[in-house]
Amino acid sequence: MPHATKTMSAKVGDGLLAPLCRSMRSGAPIRESPPKVYENVIGSVCIWILFMEMAERLSFYGLTGSLKTFLFLNLDYSNFQASALANIFPAFVYLTPLLGGYLADAHWGRYKTIFIFGMIYIVGTALMTYSSYPGNVMKWLFMLSLYGLISLGAGGIKPNVVSMGADQFLKGNPSHMNQQKIFFDYFYWAINIGAAIAYGYLAQMATNGSGDISADYGFFWSFFICAIALTFAIMSFLLNGGKYILAPPQGDSLTKFVRIFGRTLKHHYKPVIILVGVIFSLIGYAVSVVAAFVSDSYVNDILAILGCILSFVGIFMIAAMCIDVSWVDSAISKLKRKATPIPSVTTKTSQQTIKGRSMSLPTQASVSKHEKRDTPENEKNQANTTENFGEGERKLRTNHEKKGGGNDVVVCIEKQSSSKKKAEKDPSEKELSPEEEEAVAVHDAKEMWRVMPIILAATSFWVAYGQMSSNFISMSCQMDLRVNGSNQLNASVLNIADSIAIIICIPIFDRFLYPLIERVKGSPYTPLQKIATGFIVACLAVLAAGFIEKQRRSARVMYEGEISNCSEFHMSDISVFWMVIPFALIGIAEVLIAVQIYDICYSEVPTAMKSTAQALQLFTTGLANAIAAGLTVAFQADIPDNLNYGHLEYDFFTIAAIEFVTYLLFIYAVKDFKYKKRNVETREVEIQAFEVKIDKVSRPGELPEGAINTGNGQNKVSA
């Protein structure tokens, strides 16, 4: 029996490594039976994805939690340069998700992408561990492993793990939809459980040793444990591959997105400004990265300030132009008017078979697309446009207007796989026409552009977040680290306050705080309102750090006491546990901002660009770390090796100002944002774009497939 043509319907594995083996068979035409329908998807399937994320984050934060201290004490970098390099590492890590997201969406699929980049990640951690062995530290190999292999591997898998987890829920099953809503909370839980273990144990081991492990070998053994944890994480994910729904690559949507953008450049001023903003951001990113490696203080200052200015200006330009994305329609319309016009004709339909289904297809258009798009009636119709997001079948709806009344026509077309090697197609099967393909591509482009202000606004939060691995650690190292007498706490352990705050706040917020706020305000507490609140909390976090630093510097220096275990100076007589306040506040802000961003980048973007959207939001994290590193370098005169002679609080107060300004701009930018109205019963999603309706192939637990035209403008789902 010949293979059925592979469609966008999800695939499922039937053995341990069977999914990987099949994905390696490039272009094999496969259409497999649906997976077993689990009632508890999180406990039966997603648990392995969550476990992998937890173990991978344990490894990642175990490697980076004491990175600044290792660079300062073991690789002989200065205090400010060690902080800058610690900030720059996430900038490298979160650049590569763009590659991982693109490959997953366009070519490999998420499973294969996670496998390949995971192997690179494992090799990187192994080499980094080897290069840190006491007495044989190899600086060049350590830096190559860290900024090369680990950056590539960690970034490559990052955008695909959360999207793959969200793929496991059947889109028409109400129980699954409710589970998907809390999956993002569980996902962030997994991240922070791993981080808590890394900061609570591995960071302490790195500087103080543990049991029979002396302090001299602390970093080596903590890195070794990280390498083992990562290997275990990737292997556990692969060995449970038979349980996963594997959404296949859905075509090179990113290239189509860029092509649509390129076509608009000559026909509207906004895409030109966006292009300039993109160039500014990338140059600023690169300049900030270079600044972290430059030792000359004068050149360093110039590069750091230039990088920060270019990055911020570029981000502002892009976000400002994407508040209203109607320029996409306008530019495409102007472009088409220059081409051969489409004549206006009356509507007729013909009965054709598409993928074995008898459907009514429009053979002529009632009016030209350009005339229709510019009419007030069309603007009214666009407000009622709906879109169904699934993993397969697409439905394109066009409302054809005539003087005598309207005539709704529904076209059901299964989108083909991106694979070039397909089984021979049935002659009766119909592909999307060029006009329909363009409508889908333009619609997808608008869907991506409209979430860009939200994604880019989060950059300022990640600037504050980056302080936890750099300047928060620097000031903590000169506070009283003693616990139980003379034993000193590793300052990196304070990151556990961020993780614990997240683990505690996620269930409390979801079950008690959010419902309470909604009862008080009498309306839903929306994701964007949560993000706005998060900016205020982040502002308070860095303000608190600034005031604590002022108190630390005015406190008595304990010259009679021990020297700090993570700096070369005596500690000040102020407890390091005061730093729990800014660390915990960053964690609360993270719950309000990061969890919502994950959801928006999955639920509010086109199906074929979900991994790419996650990659873009991760890239802003890297961009923020580059900016934070640039700010650190710009304030290097106020961040000497001995902070008692500096003004580190200036850096914190500057970041607090950035958070508050972002809050004000964010409120303005999203005031007219319209969420997709997801209805579990009809799976319809309200949009404000092209008249496009996208549905999916019916699967067990989902809605029945097929729609019929009743002839009176009302379409119903067939029984």
ABEGO torsion letter per residue (X at the ends): XBBBBBBABBBBBABAAAAAAAAABBGBBBBBBBBBBBABAAAAAAAAAAAAAAAAAAAAAAAAAAAAAAAAAAAGBBAAAAAAAAAAAAAAAAAAAAAAAAAAAAAAEAAAAAAAAAAAAAAAAAAAAAAABBGABBAAAAAAAAABAAAAAAAAAAAAAAAAAAAABBAABAAAAAAAAAAAAAAAAAAAAAAAAAAAAAAAAAAAEBEABBAAAAAAAAAAAAAAAAAAAAAAAAAAAAABBBBBBAEBAAAAAAAAAAAAAAABAAAAAAAAAAAAAAAAAAAAAAAAABABAAAAAAAAAAAAAAAAAAAAAAAAAAABAAAAAAAAAAAAAABBBBBBBBBBBBBBBBGGBBBBBBABBABBAAAAAABAAAAAAAAABBBBBBABBBBBBBBBBBAAEBBBBBBBBBBBBABABBBBBBAABBBBBAAAAAAAAAAAAAAAAAAAAAAAAAAAAAAAAAAAABAAAAAAAABBABBGEABBBBAAAAAAAAAAAAAAAAAAAAAAAAAAAAAAAGBBBBAAAAAAAAAAAAAAAAAAAAAAAAAAAABBBBAABBBBAABABBBBBBBAAAAAAAAAAAAAAAAAAAAAAAAAAAAABBAAAAAAAAAAAAAAAAAAAAAAAAAAAAAAAABBABAAABBAAAAAAAAAAAAAAAAAAAAAAAAABBBBBBBAAAGBBBBABBBBBBBBBBBBGBBBBEBBBAGAGBBBBBX
